[in-house]
Amino acid sequence: MNTWMNMVTFSRYTTLILYGVITYILFLIMSSVTIIQELLLAWTNLLQKTFNASNFTPSYGYATLLFLAGFAVNKIADNFSIYNSKRYWQFNWRYPSLMLSVTCTIAIWLFFESRETGSLISLELVLLYLPLIAGLVFLPALELLKTRIETDKPKSNDSTQHIAKQIEETLCYEKNKAKSTRILICGPFGVGKTTAINLAVDKLKNKKELPKLVHCNIDLWGVEAESIIQYVLDEVLIALSSEIDMCKFRSLPSHYISAMNAGNTSSKIFAAFMHKPTSPDALLKSLSDVINTANLRLLVTIQDLDRNQKALDSLHALAGLLDRLEELQGIDYIFAGENRPEFSDTLLRICPIRFDFFIPNFIKQINELESELIDADMQEYYQRALLDQYIPGCPQLINQLLPSFRALHTLEEQIKSAWLELGGEVLFYDFVLLQALKNNNPSIYDALIVLLNNKSFKSQPLTEFIADNFSPDDNLDKELIKSCLDYFHLIDIFKAIEEGKGRETNVSKDNVPAHVLSFYKYEHIISSLIEGRLTTKKLKQKHVFETLNKIASGGSRYIKNQAITDLCAAVEDNETSGFWLESIKHYGWHILYNEIKDEATVKQLFEKAINVRSPRKSLELLTSFIVKSEQFDPESVFMKYLLSERIINDLFEQRTSFTRGTLFALLKVYKGFSPRRRFSSEQIDYKIPMKNLILQFIDGKDSVSEAILLYLFSNDADDIPDLVSALDIETLNKVRSFIVNIKSKDTRASYSKIVKRPEASDSEFEGIKNDALKLISRVLRF
């Protein structure tokens, strides 16, 4: 073996000496040709004139020129594989580069030239060639600097590290060194095959006791089957050129040779000398000899072969080549691809060693992502905003949609960047599930978006929905489609029963969640989820929450009053009104009832709500204070004030600001504590403050009080009888007597102002009174 290696080295040195002698002779011949000397002189004179005309110091000009010349020589030598900037600083004595021959030739030339001038080393020669050397060193210096800069290490996981260790151990196994080692790595796209290979390569490169490893990574995605062998060989030569001189194995590109053959007789002669018709088998055998002589080891990684348009043809071409060269030493192969049954037999023949990635489970990582993004403050915010509503997580469902670690890392980066803006505005799992569908199962995502945007959609059997929205060629998991629809509450098994279709599963939008952070409630939330950003800055759930918190906090009076003003202004604004009112109805009442620390804030809140300019908005704001569940503290400041005599007097003082719905809304707030509505065993005596509020207006004996009571009892709203029935018989009789005795003309004017209509005539006013008296009589009868 050593003798054979010495023969390769001896042959290489002999070839380089021959190249050097031929080059030296060519230098002598060319330097003695008169026309060449004249051209050099003319060029020198031209440069001299140019530098003088531009006031550029000639010495600097020559230095610049020589630097550029060195740079050009560097690039030319690199392109012809004479040398590589990555191996500029190292030298392989077993298989030296052609640059050794060139360097020695130039040195001998300079030696004889200097003898003629009588000086072996002169200052002029040093100044002349120093810039040239600097130009030659420029690119290698950049390459050295680049290698010194640390690059980010790829993310790896347990399975990736395990496969990397198996690759390393297999390539280091002594019994495998006698011939080429072939390894197959299988797993879904993005599972970590490339990362595992790179980890193994990094460790092998650091093993000093082994031959130096050269890694050639070849991506065959899109490479034509006809050129697959040549493409692989070219990539191998490029990779090896970073360690040893490959100019012996490189020939001019085939289109150059074709062009020369198409030219005149002289170009055809040159083409005949330059063309190297070497078979791939012979080339690889020669490479194996050189690799072993240079104490190197070549690892060829072939990836994405299964993504080639003619993958099977490409595989057969490579398999035939590698099968014939199985006994080669120093060249190992790793095939990386997805699990494809049609490839199995061929790959098994050429790759006896196979490592498979197991199907990853990312439930732990998804839960960790949730914990990272939803900290204690955010978690408390969600609990307080959603109250007792159950919002399910779906890590198992998201895990089904993530085929690989690459898909997980992509999803994590997308969610983390968008969550800075969307956190608190959308539900975490709503957003993560949608993004996972968008990335990895776009057909389900598209069907879901079409369904949500279809305003006229009512109901459809699941089988019909799948047939209408998915192609049979998609080969989709119907249970996965059903699970995604079910998470968003778009599955209704009872709908089919109602329609007499048995227990057929229906797709329906009837049972969408009612919570404020829901996918469905507001158009801008759907847009935010789909686009991954807030589309309407005015509609921010956290802004509502923070405003309510300021009202309920123990902060300064100015901050509280300003927050109440902001709340009323948002309700008054048509663009934000619905959003804010829904938020108060769903969770805001809970904050106001349980967390306000002082009575003055509650008083101020009612006062500002009554004085909202729009009667309808004032009514809606007041009715949003109605309790929606048992989650209130009977001993809170809000409750104590609401059930006290003080609020009755405070509200009565505000009567001039009452609109047609104010008294109605206040009574509905009290009626909200009815056991029938709350399904609670705990009794709240809500009827007493309702009675006291009515009696306060009866005792007022002014036109405004009369008009307010008359409007309440003459109103034909559906809820009026229910409210009136909460009053006792004594109070109702007092109201009847009070209405019968209303005769003041001022009352008519106040009534007209409340209802915002022209003042009623005598007969019309009597009709209004009769309507109120009829209602009272009807309630007293029952």
Beta strands, then each sheet from edge to edge (+ up, - down):
strand 1: 182-186
strand 2: 212-219
strand 3: 296-303
strand 4: 331-337
strand 5: 353-356
strand 6: 459-461
strand 7: 491-492
strand 8: 506-508
sheet 1: 2+ 3+ 4+ 1+ 5+
sheet 2: 6+ 8- 7+
end
